[in-house]
């Protein structure tokens, strides 16, 4: 019986040791996530600048533009949650979500930029 317990504990320990990330892998994942967050934040800033520029260009439409911005931000966040459903609760979740957010913010910024011409 003791032999079976020992084998069981060795098996469990070896499984956990192989499943754990190395420090290098953890650092790489952190760097990927950090860069994806920065990219998303930069894209959101581009959107904010585009909205400000559009309001300056179309001051009479200020309220409509701000209302669109509010609903668009909600939609973007919901859309990205749906788009990354297969990555939820995985190591890729943060990077995938930020990649989606970045893409959607830039798309919205492009829409507002096109209103200025």
Residue frames relative to the residue before (quaternion, step in Angstrom):
aa qw qx qy qz dx dy dz
X 1.0000 0.0000 0.0000 0.0000 0.00 0.00 0.00
X 0.6391 0.5228 -0.3240 0.4618 3.60 1.03 -0.82
X 0.6242 0.5454 -0.3372 0.4463 3.58 0.99 -0.78
X 0.6489 0.5118 -0.3144 0.4670 3.59 0.97 -0.83
X 0.6486 0.5070 -0.3157 0.4718 3.59 0.97 -0.82
X 0.6509 0.5116 -0.3181 0.4619 3.57 0.94 -0.85
X 0.6542 0.4983 -0.3108 0.4766 3.58 0.91 -0.87
X 0.6336 0.5387 -0.3234 0.4514 3.57 0.98 -0.84
X 0.6938 0.4714 -0.2770 0.4687 3.60 0.86 -0.96
X 0.6222 0.5216 -0.3393 0.4750 3.58 1.04 -0.70
X 0.6424 0.5242 -0.3147 0.4621 3.56 0.97 -0.86
X 0.6731 0.4886 -0.2932 0.4713 3.59 0.87 -0.96
X 0.6611 0.5064 -0.3115 0.4577 3.60 0.88 -0.87
X 0.6832 0.4795 -0.2996 0.4622 3.59 0.84 -0.91
X 0.6181 0.5339 -0.3473 0.4609 3.60 1.06 -0.68
X 0.6759 0.4885 -0.2891 0.4701 3.59 0.90 -0.90
X 0.6473 0.5178 -0.3271 0.4537 3.57 0.97 -0.76
X 0.6875 0.4667 -0.2883 0.4759 3.59 0.98 -0.75
X 0.6669 0.5116 -0.3047 0.4481 3.59 1.10 -0.61
X 0.6058 0.5782 -0.3582 0.4127 3.59 1.12 -0.51
X 0.4700 -0.6559 0.5150 0.2894 3.53 -1.20 0.60
X 0.4531 -0.6278 0.5446 0.3226 3.52 -1.21 0.48
X 0.6622 -0.4978 0.3714 0.4192 3.54 -1.25 0.31
X 0.6202 0.5448 -0.3351 0.4541 3.59 1.04 -0.76
X 0.6698 0.4923 -0.2991 0.4686 3.58 0.91 -0.89
X 0.6289 0.5242 -0.3295 0.4703 3.59 1.02 -0.76
X 0.6607 0.5026 -0.3018 0.4687 3.58 0.96 -0.87
X 0.6402 0.5176 -0.3218 0.4676 3.58 1.02 -0.79
X 0.6490 0.5097 -0.3092 0.4727 3.58 0.96 -0.86
X 0.6423 0.5184 -0.3184 0.4662 3.58 0.97 -0.83
X 0.6592 0.5072 -0.3038 0.4646 3.58 0.98 -0.84
X 0.6303 0.5212 -0.3241 0.4755 3.58 1.00 -0.83
X 0.6763 0.4897 -0.2928 0.4660 3.59 0.89 -0.93
X 0.6342 0.5341 -0.3262 0.4541 3.58 0.99 -0.84
X 0.6758 0.4861 -0.2905 0.4717 3.59 0.91 -0.92
X 0.6548 0.5070 -0.3251 0.4566 3.60 0.99 -0.76
X 0.6257 0.5207 -0.3316 0.4769 3.58 1.07 -0.70
X 0.6473 0.5156 -0.3137 0.4655 3.59 0.94 -0.88
X 0.6498 0.5146 -0.3121 0.4643 3.59 0.95 -0.87
X 0.6546 0.5056 -0.3058 0.4716 3.57 0.96 -0.84
X 0.6631 0.5009 -0.3011 0.4677 3.59 0.93 -0.89
X 0.6428 0.5146 -0.3180 0.4699 3.60 1.01 -0.80
X 0.6572 0.5029 -0.3079 0.4695 3.58 0.97 -0.82
X 0.6352 0.5141 -0.3300 0.4727 3.57 1.03 -0.75
X 0.6275 0.5258 -0.3317 0.4689 3.58 1.05 -0.74
X 0.6206 0.5279 -0.3365 0.4721 3.59 1.00 -0.79
X 0.6390 0.5145 -0.3203 0.4737 3.59 0.99 -0.80
X 0.6551 0.5165 -0.3145 0.4530 3.60 0.90 -0.88
X 0.6432 0.5089 -0.3109 0.4803 3.58 1.02 -0.82
X 0.6509 0.5132 -0.3140 0.4629 3.59 0.95 -0.86
X 0.6480 0.5053 -0.3205 0.4713 3.60 0.98 -0.78
X 0.6434 0.5188 -0.3207 0.4625 3.57 0.93 -0.87
X 0.6557 0.5105 -0.2969 0.4705 3.56 0.95 -0.91
X 0.6597 0.5070 -0.3050 0.4634 3.58 0.97 -0.84
X 0.6356 0.5123 -0.3283 0.4752 3.59 1.01 -0.75
X 0.6377 0.5106 -0.3216 0.4787 3.59 1.04 -0.75
X 0.6863 0.4817 -0.2692 0.4738 3.56 1.03 -0.81
X 0.7951 0.1637 -0.0612 0.5808 3.58 1.07 -0.78
X 0.0685 -0.8630 0.4986 0.0433 3.61 0.61 1.10
X 0.6247 0.5497 -0.3461 0.4334 3.61 1.08 -0.60
X 0.7001 0.4473 -0.2529 0.4958 3.58 1.22 -0.46
X 0.2546 0.8245 -0.4783 0.1629 3.57 1.32 0.19
X 0.7074 0.4676 -0.2803 0.4498 3.61 0.70 -1.03
X 0.6508 0.5063 -0.3170 0.4687 3.58 0.98 -0.79
X 0.6449 0.5220 -0.3126 0.4624 3.56 0.99 -0.85
X 0.6767 0.4847 -0.2903 0.4721 3.58 0.91 -0.91
X 0.6308 0.5191 -0.3283 0.4742 3.57 1.06 -0.73
X 0.6437 0.5121 -0.3101 0.4767 3.57 1.01 -0.83
X 0.6268 0.5386 -0.3347 0.4527 3.58 0.97 -0.84
X 0.6641 0.5180 -0.3041 0.4451 3.57 0.89 -0.95
X 0.7135 0.4362 -0.2665 0.4792 3.57 0.80 -0.99
X 0.6192 0.5487 -0.3458 0.4427 3.58 1.06 -0.71
X 0.6435 0.5215 -0.3252 0.4563 3.61 0.96 -0.83
X 0.6354 0.5116 -0.3235 0.4794 3.58 1.01 -0.77
X 0.6707 0.5073 -0.2892 0.4574 3.56 0.91 -0.96
X 0.6295 0.5385 -0.3330 0.4504 3.58 0.95 -0.86
X 0.6806 0.4879 -0.2985 0.4578 3.59 0.83 -0.95
X 0.6648 0.4891 -0.3048 0.4753 3.59 0.95 -0.83
X 0.6410 0.5355 -0.3183 0.4483 3.57 0.96 -0.89
X 0.6865 0.4811 -0.2936 0.4594 3.57 0.88 -0.88
X 0.6036 0.5369 -0.3658 0.4622 3.61 1.05 -0.60
X 0.6639 0.4834 -0.3013 0.4846 3.58 1.01 -0.79
X 0.6723 0.5245 -0.3020 0.4264 3.57 0.90 -0.91
X 0.7628 0.3581 -0.2020 0.4991 3.61 1.05 -0.64
X 0.2396 0.8231 -0.4970 0.1345 3.60 1.21 0.29
X 0.6687 0.5031 -0.3146 0.4481 3.60 1.01 -0.70
X 0.6901 0.4596 -0.2782 0.4849 3.59 1.24 -0.32
X 0.4245 0.7173 -0.4689 0.2923 3.60 1.24 -0.13
X 0.8459 0.1203 -0.1392 0.5006 3.53 -1.05 0.92
X 0.5710 0.5257 -0.4177 0.4724 3.56 1.09 0.73
X 0.6671 -0.4903 0.3695 0.4220 3.56 -1.28 0.12
X 0.6661 0.5148 -0.2959 0.4513 3.59 1.17 -0.50
X 0.4367 0.7454 -0.4400 0.2452 3.60 1.20 -0.30
X 0.6880 0.4912 -0.2988 0.4428 3.61 0.74 -1.00
X 0.6896 0.4737 -0.2862 0.4671 3.57 0.82 -0.96
X 0.6567 0.5097 -0.3134 0.4591 3.60 0.93 -0.86
X 0.6669 0.4961 -0.3085 0.4626 3.59 0.89 -0.89
X 0.6879 0.4759 -0.2903 0.4648 3.59 0.88 -0.86
X 0.5989 0.5406 -0.3572 0.4706 3.57 1.10 -0.58
X 0.6531 0.5003 -0.3019 0.4816 3.56 0.98 -0.86
X 0.6539 0.5150 -0.3159 0.4554 3.59 0.87 -0.95
X 0.6443 0.5321 -0.3169 0.4486 3.56 0.92 -0.92
X 0.6687 0.5053 -0.2882 0.4631 3.55 0.87 -0.97
X 0.6932 0.4777 -0.2747 0.4645 3.58 0.89 -0.93
X 0.6300 0.5181 -0.3404 0.4678 3.61 1.01 -0.73
X 0.6652 0.4944 -0.3069 0.4678 3.59 0.96 -0.83
X 0.6165 0.5352 -0.3393 0.4673 3.58 1.07 -0.68
X 0.6603 0.4896 -0.2994 0.4844 3.58 0.96 -0.87
X 0.6304 0.5296 -0.3324 0.4600 3.59 0.99 -0.81
X 0.6289 0.5333 -0.3237 0.4640 3.57 1.02 -0.81
X 0.6182 0.5412 -0.3357 0.4607 3.59 1.01 -0.81
X 0.7012 0.4599 -0.2725 0.4717 3.59 0.82 -0.98
X 0.6189 0.5382 -0.3453 0.4561 3.58 1.01 -0.74
X 0.6561 0.5237 -0.3108 0.4458 3.58 1.00 -0.79
X 0.5958 0.5625 -0.3631 0.4436 3.59 1.17 -0.43
X 0.6538 0.5480 -0.3015 0.4257 3.58 1.19 -0.48
X 0.6932 0.4568 -0.2842 0.4797 3.60 1.21 -0.08
